[in-house]
Amino acid sequence: MSRERKALFELCEKLEKLDYVTKSLQCDTTTLADARLMFDCVIEECPITSTRLSSSASIVHQPDFETGIMKTQEGDIVNMDHACYKSFMDIGTSSIFGISQ
């Protein structure tokens, strides 16, 4: 197999994986914890995506809140640190009850 053909084959494999992630993110049953796991897998395969997909990316405006949601979805509220819990409760309750901050 030529070098170009091998590179093309490897690129197609990566694109198929990304297509699967893209479709999975659109499912009604996909949780934030699922999305974070998928993003982490994409970052592992393609590290350049970390600037947009990592949990500390500038696009993530409330990282503590995101962590709180994920831990809640995973049933891991016991191991939630204080800052994460406070952010989760402050933002979560204000959103639920329509209170603006």
Summary of the structure (lengths in Angstrom):
residues: 101
radius of gyration: 17.6
end to end distance: 60.1
largest distance: 61.8
contacts: 237
relative contact order: 0.09
helix: 72%
strand: 0%
